[in-house]
């Protein structure tokens, strides 16, 4: 979480397991825009606060052609997201994504697997949104890659960004309880018993 200096784990009273496996995941910035980043709504806190009382509101989010998208940024590369859907999208839509490639010096399609699709509707159920971490993914200022008309406040920090867009408008009630990053690696660290 923001402001964290260290995390400490202590394994105690193991009964049937001999190790505890863990992975640290990055904090992400979650920005929704409906005007090509001229303005943004910051859902970073709501996406990661662990509360079902706060939501990431994606209702009526439309297509990229209409200036609508969700930008996810992190200080380190990440291999995807876990979405806890509160109010499911029922409209037909396909999610696609892009990242900033150093090889092409431009936004490039990222091949994602959307496990939140139900009946042709992205964000129809809880699930993961995953991709293979691109080797040419580099951190950039959002104002440098997002074609933002405004967004002065977004120009300072270089992050690894993914832009998510939908092929059709989400319905008028679509919300998420949380949106969390998946660690870059699937190799877990371990705490062995007695340590």
Secondary structure, DSSP 8 states (H G I E B T S, - for coil): -TT-----------SS-SEEEE------EEEEESSTTSS-EE-HHHHHS--TTS-EE-TT---GGGT-EEEEEESS---EEEEEEEE---S-B-EEEEEEETTTTEEEEE-EEETT-BTTBTTSSSEEEEE---TTB--EEHHHHS--SS-GGGSS-EEEEEEEEESS---TT-EEEEEEEE-S----EEEETT-
